[in-house]
Amino acid sequence: MTKEEQWAANQKFLDRAIVKDSEFVLATPLDKVHPDSYLQKEIEYLQSQGYKLSPDGTKLIK
């Protein structure tokens, strides 16, 4: 798969979870996320869909 195809598949997975109002548990603290990584891209995408960091900083929630 190309990088574009990988992101499209990943975004489809995220969209399915978003429809279910899922919470996303962070395995990596936000301050440890590498810039320009897929994880950073996922976080930015989820934030654009209305997700915010939970008060305890361990997950993204609506």
Protein Blocks (a to p, Z undefined) as FASTA:
>chain_A
ZZklmmmmmmmmmmmmmmnopacddfbdfklpcghiaklmmmmmmmmnopacdfkopacc
ZZ
